[in-house]
Protein backbone atom coordinates (compact mmCIF):
# COMPACT_ATOMS: atom_id res chain seq x y z
CA UNK A 1 0.00 0.00 0.00
CA UNK A 2 2.72 2.39 -1.06
CA UNK A 3 1.43 5.83 -1.99
CA UNK A 4 4.77 6.96 -3.36
CA UNK A 5 5.58 9.10 -0.31
CA UNK A 6 9.08 9.47 1.03
CA UNK A 7 10.19 6.87 3.58
CA UNK A 8 13.35 8.62 4.72
CA UNK A 9 11.94 8.98 8.24
CA UNK A 10 11.59 5.24 8.74
CA UNK A 11 15.07 4.79 10.31
CA UNK A 12 14.13 7.27 13.06
CA UNK A 13 11.39 4.93 14.18
CA UNK A 14 13.94 2.12 14.38
CA UNK A 15 16.24 4.37 16.36
CA UNK A 16 13.40 5.13 18.76
CA UNK A 17 12.67 1.43 19.18
CA UNK A 18 16.34 0.76 19.87
CA UNK A 19 16.44 3.56 22.46
CA UNK A 20 13.38 2.14 24.21
CA UNK A 21 14.96 -1.32 24.28
CA UNK A 22 18.06 0.22 25.80
CA UNK A 23 15.95 1.88 28.51
CA UNK A 24 14.22 -1.39 29.28
CA UNK A 25 17.53 -3.16 29.78
CA UNK A 26 19.40 -0.38 31.57
CA UNK A 27 19.72 -0.25 35.35
CA UNK A 28 18.67 2.89 37.18
CA UNK A 29 20.17 1.92 40.51
CA UNK A 30 23.56 3.41 39.70
CA UNK A 31 22.10 6.95 39.59
CA UNK A 32 21.99 9.09 42.69
CA UNK A 33 18.68 10.74 43.59
CA UNK A 34 19.40 14.04 41.83
CA UNK A 35 20.43 12.29 38.63
CA UNK A 36 17.39 10.02 38.81
CA UNK A 37 14.97 12.96 39.22
CA UNK A 38 16.58 14.71 36.24
CA UNK A 39 16.34 11.45 34.27
CA UNK A 40 12.60 10.96 34.82
CA UNK A 41 11.91 14.63 34.07
CA UNK A 42 13.70 14.38 30.70
CA UNK A 43 11.94 11.09 30.03
CA UNK A 44 8.54 12.66 30.70
CA UNK A 45 9.36 15.50 28.31
CA UNK A 46 10.13 12.96 25.59
CA UNK A 47 6.88 11.08 26.27
CA UNK A 48 4.92 14.30 25.86
CA UNK A 49 6.65 15.09 22.58
CA UNK A 50 5.76 11.61 21.36
CA UNK A 51 2.08 12.49 21.85
CA UNK A 52 2.53 15.11 19.13
CA UNK A 53 4.05 12.43 16.90
CA UNK A 54 1.06 10.15 17.52
CA UNK A 55 -1.25 12.95 16.43
CA UNK A 56 0.77 13.45 13.25
CA UNK A 57 0.40 9.75 12.53
CA UNK A 58 -3.38 10.00 12.96
CA UNK A 59 -3.42 12.94 10.55
CA UNK A 60 -1.20 11.14 8.07
CA UNK A 61 -3.52 8.12 8.10
CA UNK A 62 -6.36 10.36 7.00
CA UNK A 63 -4.22 12.09 4.35
CA UNK A 64 -3.35 8.69 2.87
CA UNK A 65 -6.99 7.65 2.81
CA UNK A 66 -6.23 4.55 4.86
CA UNK A 67 -9.57 4.39 6.75
CA UNK A 68 -11.52 4.26 3.49
CA UNK A 69 -9.17 1.62 2.03
CA UNK A 70 -9.60 -0.46 5.16
CA UNK A 71 -13.38 -0.22 4.81
CA UNK A 72 -14.03 1.58 8.09
CA UNK A 73 -16.19 4.65 8.52
CA UNK A 74 -13.85 6.91 10.47
CA UNK A 75 -10.19 7.51 11.37
CA UNK A 76 -11.07 6.65 14.95
CA UNK A 77 -12.18 3.15 14.04
CA UNK A 78 -9.13 2.71 11.81
CA UNK A 79 -6.75 3.54 14.67
CA UNK A 80 -8.79 1.48 17.10
CA UNK A 81 -8.58 -1.64 14.96
CA UNK A 82 -5.09 -1.18 13.53
CA UNK A 83 -3.33 -0.27 16.78
CA UNK A 84 -5.68 -2.13 19.15
CA UNK A 85 -6.57 1.07 21.01
CA UNK A 86 -9.61 1.84 23.11
CA UNK A 87 -12.18 3.99 21.38
CA UNK A 88 -11.47 6.80 23.86
CA UNK A 89 -7.71 6.77 23.14
CA UNK A 90 -8.22 6.71 19.38
CA UNK A 91 -10.78 9.52 19.57
CA UNK A 92 -8.39 11.62 21.67
CA UNK A 93 -5.62 11.27 19.09
CA UNK A 94 -7.90 12.24 16.22
CA UNK A 95 -9.38 15.18 18.14
CA UNK A 96 -5.99 16.49 19.24
CA UNK A 97 -4.61 16.06 15.72
CA UNK A 98 -7.36 18.34 14.45
CA UNK A 99 -6.77 20.91 17.20
CA UNK A 100 -2.99 20.93 17.43
CA UNK A 101 -1.68 20.12 13.94
CA UNK A 102 -1.30 22.06 10.72
CA UNK A 103 -3.94 20.52 8.46
CA UNK A 104 -3.87 20.46 4.66
CA UNK A 105 -7.23 21.30 3.13
CA UNK A 106 -6.86 21.00 -0.63
CA UNK A 107 -4.29 23.52 -1.79
CA UNK A 108 -4.53 25.41 1.48
CA UNK A 109 -3.11 24.69 4.91
CA UNK A 110 -4.84 25.49 8.16
CA UNK A 111 -2.74 26.33 11.22
CA UNK A 112 -3.46 24.64 14.55
CA UNK A 113 -6.76 25.63 16.13
CA UNK A 114 -4.94 25.98 19.46
CA UNK A 115 -1.48 27.25 18.48
CA UNK A 116 -0.25 28.02 22.02
CA UNK A 117 -1.20 24.54 23.23
CA UNK A 118 0.42 22.98 20.16
CA UNK A 119 3.67 24.83 20.79
CA UNK A 120 3.77 23.76 24.44
CA UNK A 121 3.07 20.13 23.51
CA UNK A 122 5.83 20.04 20.88
CA UNK A 123 8.20 21.40 23.53
CA UNK A 124 7.19 18.57 25.86
CA UNK A 125 6.00 21.02 28.52
CA UNK A 126 2.40 19.84 28.90
CA UNK A 127 0.77 16.42 29.08
CA UNK A 128 -2.34 14.94 27.51
CA UNK A 129 -4.24 15.70 30.72
CA UNK A 130 -3.17 19.35 30.49
CA UNK A 131 -4.45 19.49 26.93
CA UNK A 132 -7.80 17.98 27.90
CA UNK A 133 -8.18 20.42 30.81
CA UNK A 134 -7.39 23.40 28.56
CA UNK A 135 -9.74 22.26 25.82
CA UNK A 136 -12.55 21.53 28.28
CA UNK A 137 -12.16 25.01 29.76
CA UNK A 138 -12.14 26.71 26.36
CA UNK A 139 -15.29 24.86 25.28
CA UNK A 140 -17.15 26.46 28.17
CA UNK A 141 -16.41 30.01 27.01
CA UNK A 142 -19.42 31.27 25.01
CA UNK A 143 -18.91 32.10 21.35
CA UNK A 144 -20.48 35.46 22.12
CA UNK A 145 -17.31 36.36 24.04
CA UNK A 146 -15.48 36.63 20.72
CA UNK A 147 -12.37 34.92 19.26
CA UNK A 148 -9.99 37.41 20.88
CA UNK A 149 -11.13 36.42 24.36
CA UNK A 150 -10.84 32.72 23.54
CA UNK A 151 -7.33 33.22 22.18
CA UNK A 152 -6.27 35.10 25.31
CA UNK A 153 -7.83 32.42 27.49
CA UNK A 154 -5.91 29.74 25.59
CA UNK A 155 -2.66 31.65 26.06
CA UNK A 156 -3.40 32.23 29.75
CA UNK A 157 -4.30 28.57 30.41
CA UNK A 158 -1.27 27.28 28.50
CA UNK A 159 1.06 29.60 30.42
CA UNK A 160 -0.26 28.18 33.66
CA UNK A 161 -0.09 24.58 32.37
CA UNK A 162 3.63 24.96 31.67
CA UNK A 163 4.25 25.22 35.42
CA UNK A 164 1.10 23.82 37.06
CA UNK A 165 -0.81 20.56 37.04
CA UNK A 166 -4.01 19.73 35.12
CA UNK A 167 -6.29 20.23 38.12
CA UNK A 168 -4.94 23.74 38.55
CA UNK A 169 -5.67 24.40 34.86
CA UNK A 170 -9.30 23.41 35.46
CA UNK A 171 -9.48 25.74 38.48
CA UNK A 172 -8.10 28.61 36.43
CA UNK A 173 -10.56 27.79 33.64
CA UNK A 174 -13.47 28.12 36.05
CA UNK A 175 -12.24 31.53 37.16
CA UNK A 176 -11.67 32.71 33.60
CA UNK A 177 -15.17 31.64 32.61
CA UNK A 178 -16.67 33.46 35.59
CA UNK A 179 -14.71 36.61 34.72
CA UNK A 180 -15.47 36.52 31.01
CA UNK A 181 -19.13 36.75 31.91
CA UNK A 182 -19.17 38.42 35.36
CA UNK A 183 -22.71 39.76 35.04
CA UNK A 184 -24.33 36.63 33.61
CA UNK A 185 -25.07 38.24 30.26
CA UNK A 186 -23.40 35.58 28.11
CA UNK A 187 -24.12 32.53 30.24
CA UNK A 188 -27.28 33.42 32.08
CA UNK A 189 -28.37 31.91 35.36
CA UNK A 190 -31.44 30.50 33.66
CA UNK A 191 -29.05 28.36 31.57
CA UNK A 192 -27.68 26.83 34.76
CA UNK A 193 -31.17 26.46 36.19
CA UNK A 194 -32.21 24.64 33.02
CA UNK A 195 -29.53 21.94 33.38
CA UNK A 196 -29.72 21.62 37.18
CA UNK A 197 -31.18 18.45 38.60
CA UNK A 198 -30.66 15.29 40.61
CA UNK A 199 -31.81 11.97 39.19
CA UNK A 200 -32.29 8.86 41.30
CA UNK A 201 -32.56 5.87 38.99
CA UNK A 202 -34.44 2.63 39.42
CA UNK A 203 -33.28 0.28 42.14
CA UNK A 204 -30.71 -2.21 40.88
CA UNK A 205 -30.69 -5.95 41.50
CA UNK A 206 -28.24 -5.47 44.38
CA UNK A 207 -30.62 -2.99 46.01
CA UNK A 208 -28.55 0.13 45.22
CA UNK A 209 -29.94 3.30 43.65
CA UNK A 210 -27.86 5.09 40.97
CA UNK A 211 -27.75 8.87 41.24
CA UNK A 212 -26.56 11.50 38.77
CA UNK A 213 -27.02 15.23 38.51
CA UNK A 214 -25.71 18.76 38.34
CA UNK A 215 -25.81 21.19 41.27
CA UNK A 216 -26.06 24.94 40.84
CA UNK A 217 -23.18 26.96 42.33
CA UNK A 218 -25.51 28.00 45.14
CA UNK A 219 -26.50 24.47 46.19
CA UNK A 220 -22.92 23.23 45.85
CA UNK A 221 -21.70 26.02 48.12
CA UNK A 222 -24.31 25.09 50.74
CA UNK A 223 -23.71 21.31 50.65
CA UNK A 224 -19.92 21.12 50.52
CA UNK A 225 -19.31 22.48 54.06
CA UNK A 226 -21.57 19.73 55.39
CA UNK A 227 -19.55 17.07 53.53
CA UNK A 228 -16.30 18.57 54.82
CA UNK A 229 -17.34 18.01 58.42
CA UNK A 230 -19.47 14.88 58.40
CA UNK A 231 -17.60 13.19 55.55
CA UNK A 232 -14.15 13.42 57.16
CA UNK A 233 -12.31 10.18 58.03
CA UNK A 234 -13.70 8.57 61.17
CA UNK A 235 -17.05 10.36 61.09
CA UNK A 236 -20.42 8.66 60.68
CA UNK A 237 -18.91 5.27 59.81
CA UNK A 238 -21.67 2.62 59.84
CA UNK A 239 -19.04 -0.13 59.98
CA UNK A 240 -17.48 1.18 63.20
CA UNK A 241 -19.58 1.20 66.38
CA UNK A 242 -17.03 3.58 67.96
CA UNK A 243 -17.39 6.19 65.21
CA UNK A 244 -18.81 9.57 66.38
CA UNK A 245 -22.45 9.40 65.41
CA UNK A 246 -24.75 10.82 68.06
CA UNK A 247 -25.85 14.43 68.17
CA UNK A 248 -23.35 15.43 70.86
CA UNK A 249 -20.50 13.45 69.30
CA UNK A 250 -21.08 15.08 65.93
CA UNK A 251 -19.98 18.37 67.42
CA UNK A 252 -23.36 19.98 67.90
CA UNK A 253 -22.76 20.33 71.60
CA UNK A 254 -18.94 20.03 71.54
CA UNK A 255 -16.62 20.99 68.71
CA UNK A 256 -14.72 18.20 66.96
CA UNK A 257 -11.61 20.31 66.53
CA UNK A 258 -10.56 23.90 66.94
CA UNK A 259 -8.78 24.26 63.62
CA UNK A 260 -5.29 24.95 64.99
CA UNK A 261 -1.96 23.14 65.10
CA UNK A 262 -2.33 22.08 68.72
CA UNK A 263 -1.69 18.34 68.48
CA UNK A 264 -3.08 15.92 71.05
CA UNK A 265 -4.58 17.15 74.31
CA UNK A 266 -4.40 15.11 77.50
CA UNK A 267 -7.98 14.41 78.56
CA UNK A 268 -6.85 13.98 82.18
CA UNK A 269 -5.09 17.36 82.33
CA UNK A 270 -6.47 18.94 85.53
CA UNK A 271 -6.14 22.44 84.06
CA UNK A 272 -8.84 21.71 81.47
CA UNK A 273 -12.36 22.96 81.99
CA UNK A 274 -15.22 20.43 81.69
CA UNK A 275 -16.04 21.76 78.21
CA UNK A 276 -12.40 21.47 77.09
CA UNK A 277 -12.16 17.97 78.54
CA UNK A 278 -15.33 16.89 76.69
CA UNK A 279 -14.02 18.35 73.45
CA UNK A 280 -10.65 16.63 73.88
CA UNK A 281 -12.38 13.30 74.50
CA UNK A 282 -14.43 13.63 71.31
CA UNK A 283 -11.34 14.56 69.30
CA UNK A 284 -9.42 11.59 70.67
CA UNK A 285 -12.31 9.32 69.77
CA UNK A 286 -12.43 10.76 66.25
CA UNK A 287 -8.69 10.25 65.72
CA UNK A 288 -9.01 6.64 66.82
CA UNK A 289 -11.97 6.13 64.50
CA UNK A 290 -10.12 7.77 61.57
CA UNK A 291 -7.28 5.25 61.87
CA UNK A 292 -9.79 2.45 61.33
CA UNK A 293 -11.67 4.19 58.53
CA UNK A 294 -10.97 2.64 55.11
CA UNK A 295 -13.90 4.18 53.25
CA UNK A 296 -13.41 6.15 50.05
CA UNK A 297 -14.25 9.86 49.95
CA UNK A 298 -17.40 9.02 47.99
CA UNK A 299 -18.50 6.51 50.63
CA UNK A 300 -17.88 9.02 53.41
CA UNK A 301 -19.97 11.63 51.60
CA UNK A 302 -22.79 9.10 51.24
CA UNK A 303 -22.76 8.36 54.96
CA UNK A 304 -22.60 12.09 55.76
CA UNK A 305 -25.71 12.68 53.68
CA UNK A 306 -27.46 9.90 55.56
CA UNK A 307 -26.73 11.70 58.84
CA UNK A 308 -27.79 15.05 57.39
CA UNK A 309 -31.29 13.70 56.72
CA UNK A 310 -31.75 12.27 60.21
CA UNK A 311 -34.74 13.70 62.09
CA UNK A 312 -32.53 15.32 64.76
CA UNK A 313 -30.24 16.95 62.20
CA UNK A 314 -30.72 19.37 59.32
CA UNK A 315 -29.09 22.58 58.11
CA UNK A 316 -29.76 24.50 61.33
CA UNK A 317 -27.95 21.96 63.52
CA UNK A 318 -24.63 21.40 61.78
CA UNK A 319 -22.43 22.62 64.64
CA UNK A 320 -18.88 23.78 63.90
CA UNK A 321 -15.86 22.55 61.92
CA UNK A 322 -12.25 23.66 62.43
CA UNK A 323 -13.32 26.44 64.75
CA UNK A 324 -16.07 27.92 62.54
CA UNK A 325 -19.78 27.15 62.15
CA UNK A 326 -20.56 24.69 59.35
CA UNK A 327 -21.88 27.31 56.96
CA UNK A 328 -21.17 28.82 53.58
CA UNK A 329 -18.25 31.26 53.85
CA UNK A 330 -18.17 33.65 50.91
CA UNK A 331 -15.36 36.09 50.07
CA UNK A 332 -15.62 39.01 47.66
CA UNK A 333 -13.88 42.33 47.11
CA UNK A 334 -15.50 45.66 47.89
CA UNK A 335 -15.02 46.75 44.25
CA UNK A 336 -16.89 43.74 42.91
CA UNK A 337 -19.62 44.13 45.50
CA UNK A 338 -20.20 47.75 44.53
CA UNK A 339 -20.26 46.94 40.82
CA UNK A 340 -22.24 43.70 41.21
CA UNK A 341 -19.72 42.04 38.88
CA UNK A 342 -16.83 39.63 39.37
CA UNK A 343 -16.19 36.39 41.19
CA UNK A 344 -16.78 35.37 44.80
CA UNK A 345 -15.00 32.38 46.35
CA UNK A 346 -16.08 29.91 49.04
CA UNK A 347 -14.11 28.24 51.82
CA UNK A 348 -14.57 24.85 50.13
CA UNK A 349 -12.74 25.98 46.98
CA UNK A 350 -15.72 26.90 44.81
CA UNK A 351 -16.55 30.05 42.89
CA UNK A 352 -19.75 31.86 42.00
CA UNK A 353 -20.73 35.17 40.51
CA UNK A 354 -21.36 38.12 42.80
CA UNK A 355 -25.05 37.96 41.87
CA UNK A 356 -25.25 34.28 42.87
CA UNK A 357 -23.37 34.96 46.11
CA UNK A 358 -25.84 37.66 47.07
CA UNK A 359 -28.71 35.26 46.35
CA UNK A 360 -27.16 32.74 48.74
CA UNK A 361 -26.78 35.49 51.33
CA UNK A 362 -30.46 36.40 51.02
CA UNK A 363 -31.69 32.81 51.29
CA UNK A 364 -29.47 31.55 54.12
CA UNK A 365 -27.10 32.76 56.83
CA UNK A 366 -23.60 32.47 55.38
CA UNK A 367 -20.43 34.18 56.54
CA UNK A 368 -19.63 36.99 54.11
CA UNK A 369 -16.08 38.34 54.06
CA UNK A 370 -15.49 41.54 52.10
CA UNK A 371 -11.87 42.50 51.45
CA UNK A 372 -10.60 46.05 51.08
CA UNK A 373 -9.26 47.32 47.76
CA UNK A 374 -5.81 45.95 48.56
CA UNK A 375 -7.18 42.51 49.42
CA UNK A 376 -5.62 42.66 52.89
CA UNK A 377 -7.00 41.25 56.16
CA UNK A 378 -7.16 43.24 59.39
CA UNK A 379 -4.34 42.87 61.88
CA UNK A 380 -5.76 40.36 64.33
CA UNK A 381 -3.54 39.61 67.31
CA UNK A 382 -4.04 36.99 69.98
CA UNK A 383 -1.91 36.18 73.02
CA UNK A 384 -2.95 32.53 73.13
CA UNK A 385 -1.84 29.68 70.90
CA UNK A 386 -5.24 29.03 69.33
CA UNK A 387 -6.39 31.27 66.50
CA UNK A 388 -9.80 32.82 67.03
CA UNK A 389 -12.69 32.59 64.53
CA UNK A 390 -12.04 36.11 63.22
CA UNK A 391 -8.45 35.18 62.33
CA UNK A 392 -9.60 32.00 60.61
CA UNK A 393 -12.17 34.00 58.64
CA UNK A 394 -9.41 36.40 57.57
CA UNK A 395 -7.23 33.50 56.42
CA UNK A 396 -10.17 31.95 54.59
CA UNK A 397 -10.63 35.17 52.68
CA UNK A 398 -6.98 35.69 51.76
CA UNK A 399 -5.30 32.27 51.65
CA UNK A 400 -8.36 30.26 50.47
CA UNK A 401 -6.66 26.97 51.36
CA UNK A 402 -3.48 25.12 52.23
CA UNK A 403 -0.43 27.20 51.28
CA UNK A 404 2.02 24.33 50.65
CA UNK A 405 3.08 24.47 46.96
CA UNK A 406 0.92 22.24 44.79
CA UNK A 407 -1.72 21.46 47.44
CA UNK A 408 -5.33 22.20 46.49
CA UNK A 409 -6.97 21.49 49.88
CA UNK A 410 -9.49 24.31 50.47
CA UNK A 411 -9.82 26.34 53.64
CA UNK A 412 -12.46 23.97 54.99
CA UNK A 413 -9.87 21.16 55.07
CA UNK A 414 -7.01 23.22 56.46
CA UNK A 415 -5.78 23.96 59.98
CA UNK A 416 -4.25 27.22 61.19
CA UNK A 417 -0.45 26.93 61.25
CA UNK A 418 2.07 29.22 62.92
CA UNK A 419 4.63 30.19 60.25
CA UNK A 420 7.15 30.73 63.03
CA UNK A 421 6.33 27.92 65.42
CA UNK A 422 4.63 28.81 68.71
CA UNK A 423 7.29 26.81 70.55
CA UNK A 424 9.96 29.02 68.95
CA UNK A 425 8.32 32.26 70.02
CA UNK A 426 5.95 32.68 67.09
CA UNK A 427 2.94 34.81 67.99
CA UNK A 428 -0.69 34.15 67.19
CA UNK A 429 -0.93 37.25 65.01
CA UNK A 430 -2.54 37.21 61.61
CA UNK A 431 0.83 38.03 60.00
CA UNK A 432 2.29 34.82 61.49
CA UNK A 433 -0.63 32.56 60.63
CA UNK A 434 -1.34 30.58 57.50
CA UNK A 435 -3.29 27.53 56.37
CA UNK A 436 -1.92 23.98 56.11
CA UNK A 437 -3.99 20.86 55.58
CA UNK A 438 -3.37 17.96 57.93
CA UNK A 439 -1.15 16.03 55.48
CA UNK A 440 1.03 19.04 54.61
CA UNK A 441 1.24 20.24 58.21
CA UNK A 442 2.75 16.89 59.16
CA UNK A 443 5.63 17.57 56.75
CA UNK A 444 6.71 20.73 58.61
CA UNK A 445 9.48 19.73 60.99
CA UNK A 446 13.12 20.43 61.84
CA UNK A 447 14.36 17.07 60.55
CA UNK A 448 16.53 16.62 57.43
CA UNK A 449 13.49 15.84 55.28
CA UNK A 450 11.16 18.43 56.77
CA UNK A 451 9.70 21.53 55.15
CA UNK A 452 10.07 25.00 56.70
CA UNK A 453 7.71 27.97 56.45
CA UNK A 454 8.57 31.65 56.24
CA UNK A 455 6.91 34.96 55.39
CA UNK A 456 8.22 36.05 51.99
CA UNK A 457 10.23 39.28 52.37
CA UNK A 458 9.19 42.64 50.97
CA UNK A 459 11.82 42.54 48.21
CA UNK A 460 10.64 39.16 46.90
CA UNK A 461 8.31 38.55 43.98
CA UNK A 462 5.47 37.67 46.37
CA UNK A 463 5.91 39.80 49.52
CA UNK A 464 3.87 38.77 52.53
CA UNK A 465 2.91 35.39 51.09
CA UNK A 466 3.74 32.16 52.91
CA UNK A 467 6.91 30.59 51.51
CA UNK A 468 7.57 26.87 51.94
CA UNK A 469 11.23 25.84 51.92
CA UNK A 470 11.55 22.30 50.54
CA UNK A 471 13.99 19.72 51.95
CA UNK A 472 17.33 19.23 50.15
CA UNK A 473 16.22 16.09 48.26
CA UNK A 474 13.58 18.20 46.46
CA UNK A 475 15.65 21.35 45.98
CA UNK A 476 19.31 21.36 47.10
CA UNK A 477 19.27 25.18 47.00
CA UNK A 478 16.23 25.21 49.31
CA UNK A 479 14.54 28.11 47.55
CA UNK A 480 11.19 29.07 49.11
CA UNK A 481 8.10 28.31 47.03
CA UNK A 482 4.64 29.86 47.00
CA UNK A 483 1.41 27.97 46.31
CA UNK A 484 -0.61 29.30 43.36
CA UNK A 485 -3.31 26.62 43.32
CA UNK A 486 -5.86 28.89 45.01
CA UNK A 487 -4.67 32.02 43.14
CA UNK A 488 -3.85 30.74 39.64
CA UNK A 489 -3.75 34.18 38.03
CA UNK A 490 -0.84 35.21 40.24
CA UNK A 491 1.45 32.58 38.72
CA UNK A 492 0.97 33.60 35.10
CA UNK A 493 3.70 35.64 33.42
CA UNK A 494 2.98 39.33 33.31
CA UNK A 495 3.43 39.27 29.54
CA UNK A 496 0.31 37.18 29.03
CA UNK A 497 -2.58 39.38 27.91
CA UNK A 498 -5.25 39.56 30.61
CA UNK A 499 -8.79 38.36 30.31
CA UNK A 500 -11.20 41.31 30.33
CA UNK A 501 -12.55 40.71 33.79
CA UNK A 502 -13.02 41.92 37.33
CA UNK A 503 -10.43 41.29 40.00
CA UNK A 504 -10.58 37.85 41.54
CA UNK A 505 -11.19 37.92 45.26
Secondary structure by P-SEA (a helix, b strand, c coil): ccccccccaaaaaaaaaaaaaaaaacccccccaaaaaaaaaaaaaaaaaaaaaaaaaaaaaaaaccccccccccaaaaaaaaacccaaaaaaaaaaaaccccccccccccccccaaaaaaaaaccccaaaaaaaaaaaaaccccccaaaaaaaaaaaaaaaacccaaaaaaaaaaaaaaaccccccccaaaaaaaccccccccccccbbbbbbcccaaaaaacaaaaaaaaccccccccccccccccccccccccccccccccccccccccccaaaaaaaaaaaaaaaaaaaccccaaaaaaaaaaaaaccccccccccccccccccbbbbbcaaaaaacbbbbbccccccccaaaaaaaaaacccbbbbbcccccccccccccccccaaaaaaaaacccccccccccccccccccccccccccccccccccbbbbcaaaaaaccccccbbbbbcccccccccccbbbbbcccccccccbbbbcccccccccccccccccccccc
